[in-house]
């Protein structure tokens, strides 16, 4: 299963969102019956992409090359000079002339996934315990609903996608790689004295929280390559509260239930192999492999419906501060990815190490495994899943 997008990106019939899955051009589009389809973005006639832009709205999908026209569910509706296809088994009325849907399409809490294999397990069992991250993201909305808003921050990295995905759960690197981000933040905080702490400092300073702190955050391996860091505490735990948001949550859920929802501090959730999730910062990152040494990282922000605008402003600010091409921390990671990719070309060793805390983990009742936050357990599980994908099936 690969993450496609959120249903809020196609709110009305005819709305579409064009993207790629494993370098295949695809189209997420809402049909007139309200159903969301994921179609290959390829005309059945000569193969041209039907949609060339990223998003929009169309009553029908018309190919720019020969005018073949399709309904928003992919059904062929018109061809020029249809008599030219008489008695040939192709054209109007023949299913093979429709746009092809991906073999499996499903959604959970309006997050749409698709697979190019018809034999994958159902989506919800595959997500497993990580469903709780999606649940928490939606519950954080005072209206119980979220929506993708604004543009997308795209960052092209000259490294393999697995390096980027591994970094999401690498709590060991922050003290070293992001030293130039958190040390100035610490110095600025000291200079402030009793003055209010600017949000940029509150966001950057925890990157230098110390190895003991990151071990406390913890790792949880969830099966199928999925994982999450944090749970009870994360680098976002001590952000200043927004009183208007707390009031809105308590009006919707009550004080006790609000505390339960907001107590969930999953720092990062990895839905292997294509997306990661930050509930508390309303942030989704999507990883799109372009080549063995090139990966596009997309960062999307979602709005908590019913929450004060300050919540969205904080999330947007964090994404620009940390994940954008012009960010402070993001360029630290870019340099690390580049050096890893270049270093792996070297014949200095045949292997990379995944040994840290090799035997230091515990099994949980829900089938997950927990380990200290600087453990390599998550990376071992990710590569185990990758090996399964790479094995030839008879």
C-alpha positions as CSV (number, residue, x, y, z in Angstrom):
1,X,0.0,0.0,0.0
2,X,1.2,3.5,-0.9
3,X,-0.2,6.7,0.3
4,X,-2.0,8.7,-2.4
5,X,-3.5,11.7,-0.6
6,X,-6.4,12.9,1.6
7,X,-10.0,13.0,0.4
8,X,-10.1,16.7,1.3
9,X,-7.8,17.3,-1.7
10,X,-10.7,16.3,-4.0
11,X,-13.7,17.8,-2.1
12,X,-16.2,18.0,-5.0
13,X,-17.1,15.8,-8.0
14,X,-14.6,16.5,-10.7
15,X,-11.8,17.6,-8.4
16,X,-8.6,15.7,-9.1
17,X,-5.1,15.5,-7.7
18,X,-2.3,14.1,-9.9
19,X,0.8,12.5,-8.5
20,X,3.1,9.5,-8.9
21,X,3.2,6.2,-7.1
22,X,6.5,4.3,-7.7
23,X,7.1,6.6,-10.7
24,X,3.7,5.7,-12.2
25,X,1.5,8.7,-13.0
26,X,-1.8,8.4,-11.2
27,X,-4.9,10.5,-10.6
28,X,-7.0,10.7,-7.5
29,X,-10.4,12.0,-8.6
30,X,-13.9,12.3,-7.1
31,X,-16.8,10.9,-9.3
32,X,-20.3,12.3,-9.5
33,X,-21.5,9.7,-6.9
34,X,-19.0,11.0,-4.4
35,X,-16.7,8.1,-4.6
36,X,-13.0,8.7,-4.8
37,X,-11.1,6.8,-7.6
38,X,-7.4,6.3,-8.1
39,X,-6.7,5.9,-11.9
40,X,-3.6,5.5,-13.9
41,X,-3.1,8.9,-15.6
42,X,-2.8,7.4,-19.0
43,X,-5.1,7.5,-22.0
44,X,-6.1,4.1,-23.2
45,X,-5.5,5.2,-26.8
46,X,-1.9,6.3,-27.3
47,X,-0.8,6.5,-23.7
48,X,-0.6,10.3,-23.2
49,X,-1.2,11.6,-19.7
50,X,-4.7,13.0,-19.4
51,X,-3.8,15.5,-16.7
52,X,-0.6,17.5,-16.8
53,X,-1.0,19.8,-13.8
54,X,-1.1,18.9,-10.2
55,X,-4.7,19.5,-9.3
56,X,-7.9,21.1,-10.6
57,X,-11.5,20.3,-11.5
58,X,-13.0,18.8,-14.7
59,X,-16.4,17.6,-15.6
60,X,-14.7,15.1,-17.9
61,X,-11.2,14.0,-18.7
62,X,-10.2,14.8,-22.3
63,X,-6.9,13.7,-23.8
64,X,-5.0,16.6,-25.3
65,X,-3.7,14.4,-28.2
66,X,-6.7,12.8,-29.9
67,X,-9.6,14.0,-27.8
68,X,-10.6,10.7,-26.2
69,X,-12.9,11.7,-23.4
70,X,-13.6,9.8,-20.1
71,X,-16.0,10.2,-17.2
72,X,-14.5,10.9,-13.8
73,X,-14.7,7.2,-12.9
74,X,-12.5,6.4,-16.0
75,X,-15.3,5.2,-18.3
76,X,-14.7,6.0,-22.0
77,X,-17.4,8.3,-23.2
78,X,-16.3,9.7,-26.6
79,X,-13.8,9.1,-29.4
80,X,-13.5,11.1,-32.6
81,X,-14.8,9.2,-35.6
82,X,-16.0,6.2,-33.6
83,X,-16.9,4.3,-36.8
84,X,-13.2,3.8,-37.4
85,X,-13.2,1.3,-34.5
86,X,-16.1,-0.8,-35.7
87,X,-15.7,-4.6,-35.2
88,X,-12.2,-4.3,-33.8
89,X,-12.9,-4.9,-30.1
90,X,-11.6,-1.6,-29.0
91,X,-13.3,1.8,-28.4
92,X,-16.6,2.7,-26.9
93,X,-18.3,0.0,-24.9
94,X,-15.1,-2.1,-24.4
95,X,-13.8,-2.2,-20.8
96,X,-10.2,-2.4,-21.9
97,X,-10.6,1.1,-23.5
98,X,-11.5,2.7,-20.1
99,X,-8.9,4.2,-17.9
100,X,-7.5,1.6,-15.6
101,X,-8.0,1.8,-11.9
102,X,-5.2,0.7,-9.6
103,X,-5.9,-2.9,-8.4
104,X,-6.5,-1.9,-4.8
105,X,-7.8,1.4,-3.5
106,X,-9.0,2.0,0.1
107,X,-9.0,4.8,2.7
108,X,-8.9,5.1,6.5
109,X,-10.2,8.2,8.2
110,X,-10.2,9.8,4.7
111,X,-6.5,9.0,4.0
112,X,-6.4,7.3,0.6
113,X,-4.0,4.5,-0.1
114,X,-3.6,2.4,-3.3
115,X,-1.6,-0.7,-4.4
116,X,-0.5,-1.9,-7.8
117,X,-0.9,-5.5,-6.5
118,X,-4.3,-7.1,-6.1
119,X,-3.0,-9.6,-3.5
120,X,-2.1,-7.2,-0.7
121,X,-3.9,-7.6,2.6
122,X,-6.8,-5.3,3.4
123,X,-5.7,-1.8,4.4
124,X,-6.8,-1.6,8.0
125,X,-5.1,-4.9,9.1
126,X,-2.0,-3.8,7.3
127,X,-2.0,-0.4,9.1
128,X,-2.3,-2.3,12.4
129,X,-1.7,-0.3,15.6
130,X,-0.6,2.8,13.5
131,X,-4.3,3.4,12.9
132,X,-4.3,5.1,16.3
133,X,-2.1,7.8,14.8
134,X,-4.7,8.6,12.2
135,X,-7.4,8.5,14.9
136,X,-5.5,10.9,17.1
137,X,-5.0,13.3,14.2
138,X,-8.7,13.5,13.5
139,X,-9.7,13.6,17.2
140,X,-7.5,16.6,17.7
141,X,-10.0,18.6,15.6
142,X,-12.8,20.1,17.7
143,X,-15.1,19.2,14.8
144,X,-13.7,15.7,14.4
145,X,-12.5,16.4,10.8
146,X,-9.3,17.6,9.2
147,X,-8.4,18.9,5.7
148,X,-5.3,19.4,3.7
149,X,-4.7,23.2,3.2
150,X,-2.3,25.4,1.4
151,X,0.5,24.4,-0.9
152,X,3.1,21.6,-0.7
153,X,6.8,22.0,0.3
154,X,8.8,20.0,-2.1
155,X,12.5,19.2,-1.5
156,X,14.6,17.2,-4.0
157,X,17.3,15.1,-2.3
158,X,20.2,13.4,-4.1
159,X,19.9,10.3,-2.0
160,X,18.0,7.0,-1.9
161,X,14.5,7.1,-0.4
162,X,15.4,4.6,2.3
163,X,18.0,7.0,3.8
164,X,15.3,9.7,4.1
165,X,12.8,7.4,5.7
166,X,15.3,6.0,8.1
167,X,16.2,9.5,9.2
168,X,12.7,10.2,10.4
169,X,13.2,7.7,13.3
170,X,16.9,8.4,13.9
171,X,16.9,10.0,17.3
172,X,20.7,9.5,17.5
173,X,21.6,12.0,14.8
174,X,19.9,15.1,16.2
175,X,22.5,16.1,18.8
176,X,25.2,16.0,16.0
177,X,23.6,16.9,12.7
178,X,21.4,19.7,14.1
179,X,24.0,21.3,16.4
180,X,24.0,24.5,14.4
181,X,20.3,24.8,14.8
182,X,19.8,24.1,18.5
183,X,22.9,25.8,19.9
184,X,21.9,29.3,18.7
185,X,18.4,28.7,20.0
186,X,19.8,27.9,23.4
187,X,22.0,31.0,23.4
188,X,19.0,33.2,22.3
189,X,16.9,31.8,25.1
190,X,19.5,32.7,27.7
191,X,19.6,36.2,26.4
192,X,15.8,36.5,26.7
193,X,15.8,36.3,30.4
194,X,12.1,36.3,31.6
195,X,10.8,37.5,28.2
196,X,8.4,35.3,26.3
197,X,10.1,32.6,24.2
198,X,9.6,33.0,20.5
199,X,8.2,29.9,18.8
200,X,11.2,29.4,16.6
201,X,13.4,28.9,19.7
202,X,10.8,26.6,21.3
203,X,10.8,24.5,18.2
204,X,14.6,24.3,17.6
205,X,15.9,24.0,21.2
206,X,14.6,20.4,21.8
207,X,16.7,19.1,18.9
208,X,19.5,19.2,21.4
209,X,17.6,17.5,24.2
210,X,20.3,15.0,25.0
211,X,20.8,11.3,24.4
212,X,19.0,10.4,27.6
213,X,16.0,12.4,26.5
214,X,15.8,10.8,23.1
215,X,16.1,7.3,24.7
216,X,13.2,8.3,26.9
217,X,11.1,9.2,23.8
218,X,11.4,5.5,22.7
219,X,10.8,3.5,19.6
220,X,7.8,1.2,18.9
221,X,8.0,-1.2,15.9
222,X,4.5,-2.0,14.7
223,X,4.9,-4.7,12.0
224,X,4.9,-4.3,8.2
225,X,7.7,-1.9,8.5
226,X,5.6,0.7,10.4
227,X,6.7,2.4,13.6
228,X,6.4,5.4,15.8
229,X,8.7,7.3,18.1
230,X,7.4,8.9,21.2
231,X,4.0,8.2,22.8
232,X,4.1,9.9,26.2
233,X,6.7,12.5,25.3
234,X,8.3,14.0,22.2
235,X,10.3,17.1,21.2
236,X,7.0,18.9,20.8
237,X,5.6,18.2,24.3
238,X,6.6,21.5,25.9
239,X,5.3,23.9,23.3
240,X,3.2,26.7,24.8
241,X,-0.5,26.0,25.1
242,X,-3.0,27.8,23.0
243,X,-5.9,28.5,25.4
244,X,-8.6,29.0,22.7
245,X,-7.8,25.6,21.3
246,X,-8.0,23.9,24.7
247,X,-11.4,25.6,25.2
248,X,-12.7,24.4,21.8
249,X,-11.5,20.8,22.6
250,X,-13.2,20.8,26.0
251,X,-16.4,22.1,24.5
252,X,-16.4,19.2,22.0
253,X,-15.1,16.3,24.1
254,X,-15.1,17.4,27.8
255,X,-12.0,18.1,29.9
256,X,-11.1,14.4,30.6
257,X,-11.4,13.2,27.0
258,X,-9.5,16.3,25.8
259,X,-6.6,15.5,28.1
260,X,-6.6,11.9,26.8
261,X,-6.5,13.0,23.2
262,X,-3.8,15.6,23.7
263,X,-1.7,13.4,25.9
264,X,-0.8,11.3,22.8
265,X,2.7,12.5,21.9
266,X,3.7,10.3,18.9
267,X,6.7,12.3,17.6
268,X,6.8,10.6,14.2
269,X,4.8,7.8,12.8
270,X,6.2,5.9,9.8
271,X,3.7,4.3,7.4
272,X,6.1,2.2,5.5
273,X,7.2,2.8,2.8
274,X,5.7,6.1,1.6
275,X,4.7,8.5,4.4
276,X,5.3,9.8,7.8
277,X,3.0,11.6,10.2
278,X,3.2,14.3,12.9
279,X,-0.2,14.6,14.7
280,X,0.8,17.3,17.1
281,X,2.2,19.5,14.3
282,X,-0.5,18.7,11.7
283,X,2.2,17.6,9.2
284,X,2.5,14.8,6.6
285,X,5.6,13.9,4.7
286,X,5.5,11.8,1.5
287,X,8.5,10.2,-0.1
288,X,8.5,9.7,-3.9
289,X,11.5,7.7,-5.2
290,X,12.6,9.1,-8.6
291,X,15.9,7.1,-9.0
292,X,18.2,5.0,-7.0
293,X,19.9,8.3,-5.8
294,X,17.1,10.8,-6.1
295,X,14.0,11.3,-3.9
296,X,11.4,13.9,-3.7
297,X,10.1,14.7,-0.2
298,X,6.7,16.5,0.0
299,X,5.5,18.1,3.2
300,X,1.8,18.8,3.6
301,X,-0.1,20.7,6.3
302,X,-3.6,19.9,7.5
303,X,-6.1,22.0,9.3
304,X,-7.9,20.9,12.4
305,X,-11.5,22.0,11.6
306,X,-12.9,24.1,14.4
307,X,-9.5,25.0,15.9
308,X,-8.3,28.6,16.1
309,X,-6.2,29.8,13.2
310,X,-3.2,30.0,15.5
311,X,-3.0,26.2,15.4
312,X,-2.6,26.2,11.6
313,X,-0.2,29.1,11.7
314,X,2.0,27.2,14.2
315,X,2.0,24.0,12.0
316,X,2.8,26.0,8.9
317,X,5.6,27.8,10.6
318,X,7.2,24.6,11.9
319,X,7.1,23.0,8.4
320,X,8.8,26.0,6.9
321,X,11.3,26.2,9.7
322,X,12.2,22.5,9.7
323,X,11.2,20.9,6.4
324,X,11.4,23.4,3.6
325,X,14.4,23.9,1.2
326,X,15.0,27.2,3.0
327,X,14.8,25.7,6.5
328,X,17.4,25.6,9.2
329,X,17.2,22.0,10.2
330,X,16.3,20.6,6.7
331,X,19.6,21.6,5.2
332,X,21.5,19.8,7.9
333,X,19.7,16.6,7.0
334,X,20.2,17.3,3.3
335,X,24.0,17.3,3.8
336,X,23.8,14.1,5.8
337,X,21.8,12.3,3.1
338,X,24.2,13.5,0.5
339,X,27.3,12.3,2.4
340,X,25.6,8.9,3.1
341,X,24.7,8.4,-0.5
342,X,28.2,9.3,-1.7
343,X,29.9,7.3,1.1
344,X,28.0,4.2,0.2
345,X,29.7,4.3,-3.2
346,X,33.0,3.6,-1.4
347,X,34.3,0.1,-1.1
348,X,35.4,0.8,2.5
349,X,32.9,-1.8,3.7
350,X,30.2,-4.1,2.3
351,X,27.7,-3.2,5.1
352,X,26.1,-0.5,7.2
353,X,25.6,-1.0,10.9
354,X,22.2,-1.7,12.4
355,X,23.6,-3.1,15.7
356,X,22.6,-0.5,18.3
357,X,20.5,-1.9,21.2
358,X,20.4,-5.2,19.2
359,X,19.0,-7.2,22.2
360,X,17.5,-4.3,24.2
361,X,13.8,-4.5,23.3
362,X,10.5,-5.8,24.8
363,X,7.4,-7.3,23.3
364,X,4.1,-5.6,24.0
365,X,0.7,-7.2,24.4
366,X,-0.6,-5.5,21.2
367,X,2.1,-7.3,19.1
368,X,4.4,-4.3,18.9
369,X,8.0,-4.1,20.2
370,X,9.5,-1.3,22.2
371,X,13.1,-0.1,22.5
372,X,15.1,2.9,23.6
373,X,14.7,5.9,21.3
374,X,18.3,5.7,20.1
375,X,17.9,2.0,19.1
376,X,18.3,0.7,15.5
377,X,15.3,-1.5,16.0
378,X,13.1,0.4,13.6
379,X,15.7,0.3,10.8
380,X,16.1,-3.4,11.2
381,X,12.3,-3.9,10.8
382,X,12.2,-1.6,7.8
383,X,15.0,-3.5,6.0
384,X,13.3,-6.8,6.9
385,X,10.2,-5.6,5.2
386,X,12.2,-4.3,2.2
387,X,13.8,-7.8,1.8
388,X,10.3,-9.3,1.7
389,X,9.4,-6.9,-1.1
390,X,12.5,-7.8,-3.1
391,X,12.1,-11.6,-2.9
392,X,10.9,-13.2,-6.0
393,X,7.5,-15.0,-5.5
394,X,6.8,-18.2,-7.4
